[in-house]
Amino acid sequence: MIITKAGRRMFPAMRVKIAGLDPHQQYYIAMDIVPVDNKRYRYVYHSSKWMVAGNADSPVPPRVYIHPDSPASGETWMRQVISFDKLKVTNNELDDQGHIILHSMHKYQPRVHVIRKECGEELSPVKAVPTGDGVKAFSFPETVFTTVTAYQNQQITRLKIDRNPFAKGFRDSGRNRMGLEALVESYAFWRPSLRTLTFEDIPGITKQGTICINRSCTNL
């Protein structure tokens, strides 16, 4: 996943669909991104693999992306696919735009948080997500990614340029697409798939719910 000083939108973006909420209860939906481990990585070109290159850099200040539709009723959240396409990541530790701050060449895991409004009165993009009753976090192994300032693999570069709607200027309209389509088919994360997980009731909800994720992120 590319990160820049100015902030770059994640692509592919996380999209989730939630069920089982109280239709009349108000909720915040938020996302943070946490380290997978305490390692720094490097890409080995001759073997096309990521390898551990040492210990992770010092932790960065916590940042949370609060979905712009928050707060909203459970009914509102459950009738739509919730997209985090406006979330931006940066490697600028002095960022004052509210972007998620990450280190380059590290592995990260996005987490989606469902927060009852009364439990999130102090919810802030520059503070850690609150914990306790009324707050649930969900993560999905297929969304782990490695941060880079430049793509390490030309196939990934081509794949992202072709699929990213914000990369029109990089496309060659006369390019033979047959080779690229074969490449896309070789990546399982582009095939239609829906991940469904069950989770324990959020306090105050009498029935069990599920959260589904369209597998739109992957390990690079």
N, C-alpha and C positions, 0 to 999 in steps of 0.2 A: 504494500500500500504506500503510495507516494505521500510524503509529508513535506511541506515547504514553510519558509518563514512567514509568508503572508497568509497561510492557511489554504488547505486543499480539501475539496469535498471527497469523501470516501466513495470509491467505485470498485466493485458493486456496492450499493447502499443496503443497509439492513432494512428489511420490511417484515413486520409481524402482524398476526391477527390473533385477537384475544377473545375468549369466550368465558362465561361463567361469572361475570361481574354482577354486582347489584345494579340494575338499570337506573335506579334513582340516586345512587351514591356518586359523589364527585371524586375523580381520581386525577392524579398527575401521572404522566408516562414520561420516563426519563431514560437516558443512557449514559453510562460511563464506560471507560476502557481501561482495563487493568493488566499489568504484566502477567504473562503466563509463568515465567520463572525469573531467576536472578542472573540470567546470562545475556551476554552480548554475542551476536552472530556475524559471520562473514560468509560470502558466497564463493564457493570453489568452482571456477569456470570449467576446469578440465573434467570434473565429475558431475557438474550441474547439481550440486548439493549445498545445502546450508550446513555449516559446522560451527560449533561453539568457539568463540574467539576470546573469551575472558569473562570477567564478572560484569554485571549490569552497571550502567551509570547510576548516579544518585537519583533517588525518587524525585519526580516532578510534583508541583502543587496539584492537589486534586481538582478536577474539573468535571462538571456534569452538564450534559446537553438536555435541557428540558424541552420536550416536544412543544412546538408553538401553539398547539390546540389545547394545551393544559391551562387550567383544569377543565375537565369535561365529564359529563355523566357516563356511567357504565354503558348505558344504551348507545350513546354517541360513539364510544370507543369500539364497541362490539360490532357495529354495522359498517366498519371501514377497515381497510388495510392500512396499518400505521407505518408510515415511511419515515426513515431518518436520513433522507437524501440531502437535507440542508446542513447536516452536521459537518464541521470542518476540523481537520487535524493539522497541527503545526509542530515544528521543533523549536519554536521561539519561546524560551522560558520566561520572557518578559512580555508575552502577548497580553494585550488589554482588550481584545475583541471577544473574549469568551470562548475561543476555540479550545478543543481538547489538546493538551500539550503532551507530546510523546517524544521518546528518544529514537533516533535512527538506528537501524540494525538490531532491533529488539523484537521479541514476539509479544503480541497483545491479544486480549480476549474482550470483545464487547459484551456488556451486560445490560439487559433491559429491566427496568424497575417499574413496578406498578405500586403506586403510593396513594392511599386514601388521603383526601384533602386535609382532614383534621390532623393527619400525621405528618403533613408536609408544610406546615405554616412557615418554617424557616428554610424551605427548599431554596437553594441558591446555586447558580452555575459555578461558583468558585468555592463551594464547600462540598465535603463528602456527602453522599446520599445518607439520609437518616436511617436508623435501624430500629427494629422492634415490631410490635404488633401493627398490622396495617400496611406493612412494607414487604414486598416480595421481589426477589431478584431472579432472573432467568438468563442462562448462558447456553450456548450451543457450540459443540466442538468444531463444527464445520466453518465457523466464522473466525477462527484464529488466523491472524495474519502477521507478516513481518514488515516492519516499517523500513522504507528506503528513501533516499533523496533522488535516486535514479534507478529505473528498472534494471535488474541484473540479468534478465533473460529476454532475448529479442522476441521470442514467441509470446511472452506475456505482454510486451510492448505492443505488438501487432494486435493481439487479442483485445486489449483494453481500448486501443484507438478505434478499432472497428465497432465495438459495442457501446462505448461511452458517448452519450448524446452531446456532451460538452467538448468532444474532440473532433468536431467536423473539419476544422481547419487543417488537421493532420492527415485526413484521408485522401487517397488518390482515387478519384472516381473512375479512372480507367483501369484500375488494378484487376488482375484476374482473381476472382474470388474463390475459385475451386480449391486452391491450396489452403486458403484460410478457413473455408467451411469444414474441410477435413480436420484442420487443427482444432476448431471449436468442438467438433464431435468427439475429439479425444479427451476433452475435459469434462468430467462427469458433472461438475457444478453448473454447467449450462443446460443440462437436461432437466425437464420439468420435474420438480420434486417438492413435497410438502412435508415438513417435519412437525409431528404432533407430540406434545408432552403433557402428562397430567401433573397436577400439583395440588398440594394440600390447600384446604379452604383458606382464603384470606379472612381474618377475624371479622365477624359481622356478616359473612356470606354463608348461607345455609347449604349451598350445594357445591359440589366439586366442579372445578373448571378446567379448561385446557388452554394452552397457548400454542399457536402454530407459527412456524417461520418458513417463509419461502427461502430456499437455500440460495441466497444471492451473494454471499461472501465465501471466500475460500482461502486456503493456505497458498501463498505464492512461493 
